[in-house]
Amino acid sequence: MKNIPQIAFFLIIIACAGFIGVWIGQNTLMQGQHKYEATSDIHFVLHDKLAITAQQEVQLSSIETEYKRLKGFYQDQMKTANMELAQAIKDGGYQTPEIKAIVQKIHGAMGSLQGLSLEHLADMQKILSLEQNKKLQEMVVEQLRRNAGE
């Protein structure tokens, strides 16, 4: 029974490492495949699949700029925290108060990035037609289910 916290903590570390691995893999694999910057975010891929008009593209470009800036900020926070985590593990093992604080830092940045992505999709929704919005929502739901292993 006393090993449960250790096992839980180890699983958290594995999940964080898995998230970073997926993120790196998606960014590496998507380079050069789209007219937008390589990204792991589904919404960039959706631009082409939703038949975005030139007028919509202009409207979307302003919200994309702010989204990319904030996305980079949260990704940088995750990278920095993962480097801190690596050093903290090297210095003190797996179960220190510092490790727990760094894991919370990683989770905070991940949560903020997910919230930002949802806000961005809601901003896109205001610009898209009803048909485009329906297709967007279907694609997002499908991707989330795929990510969950469904």
Secondary structure, DSSP 8 states (H G I E B T S, - for coil): -TTHHHHHHHHHHHHHHHHHHHHHHHHHHHTTSSSS---S-HHHHHHHHTT--HHHHHHHHHHHHHHHHHHHHHHHHHHHHHHHHHHHHHHH-S-SHHHHHHHHHHHHHHHHHHHHHHHHHHHHHTTS-HHHHHHHHHHHHHHHHHHTT-
